[in-house]
Amino acid sequence: MRFIIRTLAAAVALWVAIQFIDGIQITGPQNTPTYWGTLLIVALIFGIINAIVKPIVKGLGCALIVLTLGLFLLVINAAMLLLTSWISDQLDIPFHVSNFYPAAFWGAIIISVVSWLLGLFIPDND
């Protein structure tokens, strides 16, 4: 159940980023079942990437993260969003992030903030 709630929270965060950033989009008519289904699939892909690829990249970039006092994490988050866009394109999912800056960079910041805010309301079963 926790996995489903986290996926829905990621979908909401992606939706907020799509609303505010011009370079992030789901092609097709908005507010249709296809649109929301695509959003959920992209949230799943984004979650898998953040669970598998992001720790590896953070481990490899540990020195840069420390050197920049954590600001390099913004670059890593933007790269994960671009990777989600690329994988979606390979799977013919109509989700696209147009460029690294400003779309992926600011989109990643919005997604992180919204996910954090939603995480405050999701119970932690520890």
Disulfide bonds with the S-S distance in Angstrom:
none
